[in-house]
Amino acid sequence: MPTAEERTAGIWREILDLDTGTPIGPEDDFFALGGTSLQAMSLVQRLREEFGAPVALSALLADASLRAVTAAVTAHGAGHEETARP
């Protein structure tokens, strides 16, 4: 089963219309990859649908790295992986 980070990266690829082979790393930023504010709203909705996590648009605007977005998803107990990290 893909990790929450891999699933989130897949959603980014869909929204940003990137090839499935396009690498997205933990420090990559949604907006630096070409995301717009309208796409950010779509991302928040897709994360809610995929993970059942109420990720706030303001959280995405504050830090749009893949790591931060995934942390926001898993902080709500979504993502089907350990949320506590050393």
Summary of the structure (lengths in Angstrom):
residues: 86
radius of gyration: 11.7
end to end distance: 21.9
largest distance: 34.7
contacts: 239
relative contact order: 0.20
helix: 50%
strand: 2%
